[in-house]
Amino acid sequence: MSPAAKSSAADSTESTKNEPAKATAALKSTGASGGTGTSEAAGPGTVSIVGMGPGDPGLLTLRAAAELERADTVIVSRAHCPAEILAHCRPDVEIIDSAEGDPVRLATRAAKEGRRVVRLLRGDPGLACGLAAEGGELAKAGVPFEVVPGVSAVTGVPGYAGIPLTDSEHREVRIVDASQGGVDWERFAAPDATLVITGAEGAVAEVCKGLVAAGRPDSTPAAITGLGTTTEQETVVSTLQKLASAAKGMEAPALIIVGDVVGWRDRLSWFETKALFGWRVLVPRTKEQAASLSDQLRGYGAVPDEVPTISVEPPRTPQQMDRAVKGLVTGRYEWVVFTSTNAVKAVREKFVDYGLDARAFAGLKVAAVGEQTAAALVEFGVQPDLTPSGEQSGEGLAREWPPYDEDLDPINRVLLPRADIATDVLIARLTELGWECEDVTAYRTVRAAPPPAPIREAIKGGGFDAVLFTSSSTVKNLIGIAGKPHNVTVIAVIGPQTAKTAQEYGLRVDVMAEKPSVSALAEALAEYGANRRAAQVEAGDPLRKPSQMRRGARRRR
């Protein structure tokens, strides 16, 4: 964002740094959204007809996210709306399921009560959607409204299927809504035009017969994609002659593409060929701890499920931590060692209690056990002085720890705010090097409550394709609260010690990270998935996820 743009947005926002969240705030404050302006400009009592895209929450536009953030009432079909989209709303927003009544009447009533209303529609409101009908009724009722276009299934789904709608030889695209039937296929018989047909999930045979009868050769390439842009997307490529039989069982919503451009899919398929596409992966961590790991897994096409196996609680007596924080401020320590993100969080919360911030670390040396802990410190405003370059563990940190030097180190005391069950390997090594360690209980770890019954059943019944174990304790605790994973589930572990624990509990270890970090663990699982997929393709076998290998599972085409 240019300095001029920053200056303009500063009149109504505190900061407009070039970040997505800040950009959204700037969008809200400046009204730089096009059309008739934002709801603020139009005043209260308006309706925004907003497109939310064809399925992938990541396709929600910045303008749509801004409208959701300031909405008082959101009207949407809950069955077709990803939770990630509604996460943009304020906590106090009123969400009304459109199945509860006529959406126009619901929107009109809320608007006349002076509320900002967002009517969410799948895809783009103006294309194979409800803009004409609902917008017309709102206009008739005299309710002010505006339209926020969204990514349409007509363009979004082919893009995710790896099928361009035009190329150098095919420039014409024709869109057909077949949901009401009665299409005059003679009008769409031109052989060079690409057809995009919506609403024909239950009438694929009739569509294909109609086009062939109208003059399209039965050898014309055709494809159908179901649940497009989601991790359940499935695409079948065939011809007009064979598409109906090949597409049996295709889940709605589905979209048909007819034309020579379908031939590009072999080269351009990028979404369904991701290493872990559609894999349901169990991450035994809290959502807060698993955020970066889950994002990485989604990048590989997986669907992560976070299930906490431990619960972090304050120490039974706070006096130790109180003394430690005071010691930090008064210069009692030379080093502070953080062995987990939970330790960073515990110290940070104590700082808040005392009205302190990262400046209290001035003059101290800070060590982090690994990249995740280092990232938590950087977010706090503290740059670690020492992070192990090799194994990211207490042992790895101990191997790189400098010995105490009376001439260089004015103080020989090291503070270790840790869990109540932390091991003593690091302390023993630091003591050998001449340091005096103060081991302080910063938090307690207790076994989490069992997950909901559907999660437990999926774990034991093979509903998960893979489970990631990030420590020995996650192995023990997951089995303790939810049961042993099914033998078709791929077991991925962060290191040798975790692998040993998994094997002691009778689990087959399939994947182990090259280095003990959660990022490397996700990468190792993705490599395993890619190799597995390549082997299936080479053997000519159907592409099946691990969960589809269990008895009675639905097989993917």
WOFEN-V753004 format. One line per field, one symbol per residue. ss: DSSP state (H for helix, E for strand, - for the rest). phi: phi as a letter, one per 30 degrees, with the letter a starting at -180 (. if undefined). A space follows every 10 residues. Layout:
# WOFEN-V753004
ss->???
phi->???
This chain:
# WOFEN-V753004
ss->--HHHHHHH- ---------H HHHHHHHHHH --------HH HH----EEEE E-E---HHH- -HHHHHHHHH --EEEE-HHH --HHHH---- ---EEEEHHH --HHHHHHHH HH----EEEE E-E------- HHHHHHHHHH H---EEEE-- --HHHHHHHH H--------- --EEEEE--- ----HHHH-- ---EEEEE-- ---HHHHHHH HHH------- EEEEEE---- ---EEEEEE- --HHHH---- ---EEEEE-H HHHHHHHH-- ---------E EEE---HHHH HHHHHHHHH- --EEEE---E EEE-----HH HHHHHHHHHH ----EEEE-- HHHHHHHHHH HHHH---HHH H---EEEE-- HHHHHHHHHH -----EE--- ---HHHHHH- ---------- --EEEEEEE- ----HHHHHH HH---EEEEE EEEEEEE--- --HHHHHHHH H----EEEE- -HHHHHHHHH HH-------E EEE--HHHHH HHHH------ EE-----HHH HHHHHHHHHH HHHHHHHHH- -----HHHH- -------
phi->.deddddddd dbbdabddbe dddddddddc idbiicjdde ddidibbccc dcidldedcd dddddddddc dcbbcadddc bddddddddd dcdcccdddd ldeddddddd dddicdcccd bdicecbhbc dedddddddd dicdbbcceb ddddcddedd dibddbbdcb ccbbcbccdc iidddedbde dcddccccic ecbddddddd ddddkdeddd dbbbbcheic dcebbccabe dcddddcdid dddbbcbbkd deddeeccdb ddcdeceidc cdcdbdeddc eddddddddd jdcdbdbdcb ccbdddbdde dddddddedc idccbbccca dddddddddd ddecicbddd deiccbcbda dddddddddd jccddbbddc dcaedddddc ddddbedccd bccbcbdbdd cddcdddddd dddjccccdc dcaccbddde deeddddddd cidcdabccc addddddddd cbjdeddddd ccbdaedddd ddddcicddc bbddbdbddd dddddddddd dddddddddi dddbdedddd diddddd
